């Protein structure tokens, strides 16, 4: 047995001890979509005691983007008003009428990108305004903003952002305010925490808070994060702990945050299935509004929409598991998705579909 297997076995044993000590059902939310995928891909969920349940949170940026945002992007592309640039996950997300951007590939008005670094060159070569579908959390926001600022420094004026940036801490506050979800502890996102740092989560230690453990993505990382969470629950504590110190520091990355603050300011925007979370979004500052697609094209506020019977909104709030949805694995599959949770590579439904729903 390798050293890693021995360590994993010891962690699993200690998790079982803490779970037994708690003596009741425990719900731990992994906030990050990457954690959702890795927990199931690595089989971590199958190693946990029966009274410990992992539930997914709203950490998948594609999943929390309203369907009306897709409708607007499709309309811009169809009307030939702009070249829509996006990452692959957004291409297959259906809008309110079931139409996805993938249906417009090959028309010259939709372009798949692999990195924001491609944006300045794409805009320079385009006769149309290039509208980038700027979704994501603190992990990706600095690179997108840097690409926009670079383009402006180069005198490229036709690169626009259609922002649907979301931020983690207001989402955690929203989850804390909802007693129906029954969350006992949070596995806090490793990649986002590289930017934010552990100090950003100190509000979890206040009255009404929950244990929070910043966790990495390797199997041992996740097992350690779960163990640390259960220890706090067992002891009646609510502290922010760092199980990912090789990457995350108390103050995170001041440089990355400075880039974000230079270009963006807090906004109140709609999250799919959740509604408006105060300060839960970021929009371009006034001095950069000429690069805001919403301003340039007078775009409407994206409206929310859920296909009949789809439980995506409940899944991303930790109130339902994918197998509880009547569409899961039947009408809704990665090849023919009904909701975004089955589309995104970080989507909970996609992770359950690929790696199994049961222990």
N, C-alpha and C positions, 0 to 999 in steps of 0.2 A: 504494500500500500504506500503510495507516494506521500510526501510530507503534506501536500495540499489536501489530499483525501483525508489524512489523519486530522488536520485542522478542521476541515469541514465536518467530519464526524463529531468532533468535540463540540463544535458550535451547535450542531443539531441537537446533541444531548443536552446542552445547557439551555437551549430554547425550550426543549420539552420540560425541563425542570421549572423554568420561569412560568411557562404556560400552566403547569399543574398548580404552581403556587398561587397564581391569580384565581384559578378555579371557576372561571366563567368565560363566556365567549368574548373574544377580543378582536376588534377590527382595526387593522393598521392600513392606512392609505399611502400608497406610493404615488406621489404627486406627479412624477415625471413619466411621460409616455415611454421613454427608453427603458426605465425601470420595469414598466409593465411588460414590455416585450422580453427583456432579459430574464425576469423572474420566471416566465413560462418557458422560454427557450432553453434555459439552463435547468429547468425542472425543480426550481427552489420551492414552488408552491406545493409540490408533492412530498416534500420533506417535513412540512410543518404539522404540528399537532392539530387535532380536529377542532379544537376551540379557538384556533388562530386563523383568521380570514384576512387575506390581502384584497383590498379594493382599489380600483384605479381612480385617479383624480383628474382634474381639468388641465393636465399638462401636455396635451397634444394640440399644437397650434391649429392644425387643420380642422380638428374636431370641434373647436370652440369658435370657429369663424362662421358667422350667420350665412344661411343659404342665399340671402339677398345680395351678399357680397359677390357670390358667384354669378348671380343674375346680371349684375352691373358689368362685371368683367366680360361676360358673354356678349352683352349688348354693345359694348365698346368695340369688341373685335368684329362682331357681325356688321356693325355700321361702318367699318373701315376708318374709324376715328383715331385708332391707336394700334400700335403693335403691343400685344399683351405678352409680357415675359414672366415666367413662373417656374418654380421647381416642379418636379414630376408629381408629387402627391396631390397637388391642387388640380391636376388635369382631369381626374376621374370623379371629382366630387360633384354630385348632381345638384343643380339649382332647384328652385321651387317647382319648375315644370319638368324636371328630370333631365334637362340638357346640361351636359358638362363641356368644359373647354376642349376636351379631347376630340369632340366632334368637329372642331374647327382647325385641327392640325392639318397642314398642307394647304391652307388658304392664304398663307403669308401674313396672317394677323395674330398668330399665336406662336410663341417660341419657347421651347424647353431649355432651361438653363441648369447648369450643375454648380455654379458658384456665382455670388454677387460680383466677383471680380470681372466677370464677362460683361457687365452692364455698360461701362463707359464706351467700350469699342462697339457694342451693339447699337447704342444710341447715336454714336458718331456716324455709323454707316446707314442709319435709317432715315428715310424721308418723313416718316410718321413720328409723332411723339411715342416714346417707348414708356409704357406703364408697367412697372414692376409690382407684382402682387406681394406687398411687403408684410407678410405674416411672420409670427414667431415670438419667442420669449427672449429673455436677456442673453441667452446663448448666442443667437444669430443676429440680434439687432445691431450690435456694434459694426459687424462686417457690412451689413446692408447700408447703414448710414455712412460708413467710410467710403463705399463705392459712390454714393451720391455726392459726397463732398469732393471726392477726387474728380468726378465728372465736371462739377462746377468750377473747380480750379483750372481745368483744361478748357474752359469756355464752352462746354457742352450743355446746351440749355433745354434740350428736348427729352431729358430723362426725368420721369415723374415717378413718385411713389404713391401707390394706393394703399395707405397704411391700415393694417389690422394688427398692429403690435399689441401684445398683451404682457402684463407683468405679474409675477408670482405672488408677492406678498399681499396685495389686495384680495387676490383669490383665496388665499389662506384665511384672511379675515372673514371673508364671506362664508367659507366653510365652517368656521368657528361659530358664526352667528346662527347656524341652522342646526338645531338639536336633533332633527329627524335623521341625520346621516349617521349618528352614533359612532363617530370616529374616536378611537382611543389614543392614537398616536400617528405621527406623520414620518414617512421616509422622505426627507427633503432632497430635491434634485441636485445631483452632483455637478453637472455642467453649468447650470444656472448659478450655482453657489460659487463656482470659480470666479464669476463676475461680481456677484453680490457680497460674498463673504458670509460667515456665520453670524456676524453682528446684526445683519439685516433682519434676522428672525427672532430677535430677543423679545418681541411682543408676545411670542408663544409662551413665555414664562410668566406673563401677567395673569391675573385672575381670569378664569374662563379659558385659559390656554390649554395646550396639549403638549406632551413630549414631542420633540422634533429631533431627528438624527440625520445629518447630512451624510449621504451614502454614495459610494462608488458603484460600479457596474459589473465588476467581476463577481463570480459566485461567492467567494469569501467575503467580499465587501458587503454584499446584500445580506448574507447570513449574519454578519456582525451587526449591521444596521438594525435588523429585526431583533436580535438578542438585546441590544442596547435599548431599543424601544420598549420591549417587554419588561426589562429590568425596571425602567422608570414607572411603567404602569403598575407593576407589582409593589413598588415602594411608595406609590402615591405621589410621584414627583412630576414636575413639568419643567424640563430643562432643554436647552438647545445644546446638542453634542455633535462632535465632528468625528465620524468614522472614515473620513476621506482626507486626512491631513496631508497626504502627499500631493494633493492638487488644490485643496481649499484652505484659505487662510481667513483669519477673522475679518480683515478689511477687503477681501476679494481682490478685484483688479481696479484700482482707481483710474488707470489710464482708459480702460474700456468704458467705465461709467462716465468719464469726462467726455468721451466722444458722443455718447448718447445724450448727455445733458446739453452739449453744444447745439444739437440739432432738434431735440425733442422735448416735449412738455407733457405733463399728465393730462389725460382726457377721460371722459365718461362715455364709453362706447359699449354696445351690446355684445354679450357673449352668447353663443348659440346655446339654447336650452336653459340658460341661467338668467339672462336679462342684463341690465346695466349694473356693473360693479363700480362704485365710486373710485375714481383714480386707477381703474384696472387696465387702462390702455395708455398708449403714447401716440401723440400726433406731432406733425412738424411744427416748429415754432413759427411765429408770424413772419420773421424775416426769410423763411424758406417756403412760404405758402405758394410761391410761383412754381414750386416743384411738387405741389400737392395735387394729385389727380382729382381729388374730390372738389377742390377749388377750381381747377382749370376747366373741368367739364360739368361743374355744378351738379355733382352726383348726389342722389338721394341717400338718406340714412339707410343702411342695409336692414331689411326687415328679417325677422326670424321665421323659420318654417321647419316643421318636422313632418316627414312623410307619415301617413296614417299607420299606426301600430309600431313605429320606430321608437326604440327606447334610448337612443343616443344621449338625449339630454339627461336622462336618469343615470346612465352609465358614467358619464363624465363628472357627475356630482357624487358618485359613490353610493347611489341609492339602488342600483340594480346591477346585475351581472349579465353579460351577453346572452347566456343560454336562456334567460328569462324572456327574451324577446322572441315573439312568434316568427319573425322573419329570419332569425339567425340560422345560417347554414342551409336555409331553404331558398326563399326568395332573395335573401341578402348574402352574397359571397364576394370575395375579392374581385371576381370577374364581372359580377353584376351587383354592385353595392347599392343599397337603399339609403344608407346614411354614411357620414364621414368617418365614423368609428371603424368601419370596415374598409375604408379607402386608404387611410394614412398608414405608413409603415410603423407609426407609433400608436396607431389606434388600438383600443382595447379589444374590440370585436375581431380585428384582424389577428391579433396575438392569440386570442382564444381559438380562433378558427385554425390557425397554423399549428399551434403547439398543444392544443387540448384544453378542454374546459373542466375536466374532473381531476381530482387528486390522483 
